[in-house]
Amino acid sequence: MQITELSEKYLHQAVDLWETTGLTRPWNDPLADARRALREPTSTVLAMIENDQVVGTAMTGHDGHRGWLYYVAVDPRRQGNGLGRSLVDAASRWLRERAVPKVQLMVRSENASVIDFYEPLGFEDQQVVVLGRRLDQSEARAGKE
Ligand SMILES: CC(C)(COP(=O)(O)OP(=O)(O)OC[C@H]1O[C@@H](n2cnc3c(N)ncnc32)[C@H](O)[C@@H]1OP(=O)(O)O)[C@@H](O)C(=O)NCCC(=O)NCCS
């Protein structure tokens, strides 16, 4: 099955898949996330299409040093057939072709069982804590929250 860059035609199907697989959160706009990744030269969204349906995705992007994976998802009806592995491999290849030396991802604590999917693919706990904050709110507001 072919993995290609997500096209405009399939954007909404990809977002539907992210909702179905529990990857969306109310404070994120998945459509905007996808459009931003597709617009920038250092990021993309890869998709697996079968019978005109998006059955899997992986968003990736890099800062030159580290690559990240986001929205790794497979249609629940197609899970357990190696599609997830193929998507992670394709995203890793996309990064390698751009000479990015590392790849990593964040696993939400409530989704820790998915670590069993990533470990056979060579991903290891990096023994770091990720700190973050939003930048799309005013400084004053961000400081209070
Ligand atoms: C994670 C996900 C992309 C895997 O896709 P997939 O096509 O089922 O993956 P594969 O078939 O390539 O590999 C599945 C293997 O991982 C193992 N695995 C262990 N824990 C798993 C888990 N929580 N979810 C999926 N697979 C898991 C399976 O047992 C299977 O092992 P096997 O090949 O020895 O039988 C898919 O389950 C999914 O969309 N999950 C919901 C979204 C999600 O949590 N994404 C990751 C965000 S960090």
The ligand as an SDF file (V2000), in Angstrom:
LIG
                    3D

 48 50  0  0  0  0  0  0  0  0999 V2000
   -0.7400    2.7480   17.5470 C   0  0  0  0  0  0  0  0  0  0  0  0
   -1.3010    2.3930   16.1830 C   0  0  0  0  0  0  0  0  0  0  0  0
   -0.9750    3.4900   15.1800 C   0  0  0  0  0  0  0  0  0  0  0  0
   -0.6760    1.0790   15.7330 C   0  0  0  0  0  0  0  0  0  0  0  0
   -1.1510    0.7850   14.4480 O   0  0  0  0  0  0  0  0  0  0  0  0
   -1.2290   -0.7340   13.9200 P   0  0  0  0  0  0  0  0  0  0  0  0
   -1.4420   -0.6850   12.4420 O   0  0  0  0  0  0  0  0  0  0  0  0
   -2.1970   -1.4980   14.7230 O   0  0  0  0  0  0  0  0  0  0  0  0
    0.2500   -1.2180   14.2470 O   0  0  0  0  0  0  0  0  0  0  0  0
    1.0280   -2.4900   13.6880 P   0  0  0  0  0  0  0  0  0  0  0  0
    0.0340   -3.4850   13.1310 O   0  0  0  0  0  0  0  0  0  0  0  0
    2.1120   -2.0440   12.7930 O   0  0  0  0  0  0  0  0  0  0  0  0
    1.7080   -3.0430   15.0060 O   0  0  0  0  0  0  0  0  0  0  0  0
    0.9340   -3.4710   16.0260 C   0  0  0  0  0  0  0  0  0  0  0  0
    1.8360   -4.1500   17.0200 C   0  0  0  0  0  0  0  0  0  0  0  0
    1.9920   -3.2940   18.1540 O   0  0  0  0  0  0  0  0  0  0  0  0
    1.5060   -3.9690   19.3160 C   0  0  0  0  0  0  0  0  0  0  0  0
    0.8880   -3.0950   20.2780 N   0  0  0  0  0  0  0  0  0  0  0  0
    1.1270   -3.1300   21.5740 C   0  0  0  0  0  0  0  0  0  0  0  0
    0.4390   -2.1890   22.1960 N   0  0  0  0  0  0  0  0  0  0  0  0
   -0.2750   -1.5630   21.2930 C   0  0  0  0  0  0  0  0  0  0  0  0
   -1.2050   -0.5040   21.3470 C   0  0  0  0  0  0  0  0  0  0  0  0
   -1.5660    0.0990   22.4720 N   0  0  0  0  0  0  0  0  0  0  0  0
   -1.7300   -0.0900   20.2070 N   0  0  0  0  0  0  0  0  0  0  0  0
   -1.4130   -0.7180   19.0580 C   0  0  0  0  0  0  0  0  0  0  0  0
   -0.5440   -1.7150   18.9480 N   0  0  0  0  0  0  0  0  0  0  0  0
    0.0220   -2.1440   20.0700 C   0  0  0  0  0  0  0  0  0  0  0  0
    0.4980   -4.9660   18.7410 C   0  0  0  0  0  0  0  0  0  0  0  0
    0.3040   -5.9940   19.6440 O   0  0  0  0  0  0  0  0  0  0  0  0
    1.1940   -5.4110   17.4820 C   0  0  0  0  0  0  0  0  0  0  0  0
    2.1910   -6.3370   17.7830 O   0  0  0  0  0  0  0  0  0  0  0  0
    2.4190   -7.6420   16.8690 P   0  0  0  0  0  0  0  0  0  0  0  0
    2.8140   -7.1410   15.5160 O   0  0  0  0  0  0  0  0  0  0  0  0
    3.5000   -8.3830   17.5630 O   0  0  0  0  0  0  0  0  0  0  0  0
    1.1190   -8.3360   16.8520 O   0  0  0  0  0  0  0  0  0  0  0  0
   -2.8490    2.1770   16.2490 C   0  0  0  0  0  0  0  0  0  0  0  0
   -3.1370    1.2050   17.2280 O   0  0  0  0  0  0  0  0  0  0  0  0
   -3.6300    3.4170   16.5630 C   0  0  0  0  0  0  0  0  0  0  0  0
   -4.0470    4.1540   15.6590 O   0  0  0  0  0  0  0  0  0  0  0  0
   -3.8720    3.6700   17.8730 N   0  0  0  0  0  0  0  0  0  0  0  0
   -4.6580    4.8200   18.3180 C   0  0  0  0  0  0  0  0  0  0  0  0
   -3.9220    6.1080   18.1200 C   0  0  0  0  0  0  0  0  0  0  0  0
   -2.6370    6.1640   18.9330 C   0  0  0  0  0  0  0  0  0  0  0  0
   -2.6190    5.8610   20.1160 O   0  0  0  0  0  0  0  0  0  0  0  0
   -1.5510    6.5940   18.2740 N   0  0  0  0  0  0  0  0  0  0  0  0
   -0.2490    6.7440   18.8920 C   0  0  0  0  0  0  0  0  0  0  0  0
   -0.1120    8.0730   19.5330 C   0  0  0  0  0  0  0  0  0  0  0  0
    1.4720    8.2550   20.3600 S   0  0  0  0  0  0  0  0  0  0  0  0
  1  2  1  0
  2  3  1  0
  2  4  1  0
  2 36  1  0
  4  5  1  0
  5  6  1  0
  6  7  2  0
  6  8  1  0
  6  9  1  0
  9 10  1  0
 10 11  2  0
 10 12  1  0
 10 13  1  0
 13 14  1  0
 14 15  1  0
 15 16  1  0
 15 30  1  0
 16 17  1  0
 17 18  1  0
 17 28  1  0
 18 19  1  0
 18 27  1  0
 19 20  2  0
 20 21  1  0
 21 22  1  0
 21 27  2  0
 22 23  1  0
 22 24  2  0
 24 25  1  0
 25 26  2  0
 26 27  1  0
 28 29  1  0
 28 30  1  0
 30 31  1  0
 31 32  1  0
 32 33  2  0
 32 34  1  0
 32 35  1  0
 36 37  1  0
 36 38  1  0
 38 39  2  0
 38 40  1  0
 40 41  1  0
 41 42  1  0
 42 43  1  0
 43 44  2  0
 43 45  1  0
 45 46  1  0
 46 47  1  0
 47 48  1  0
M  END
$$$$
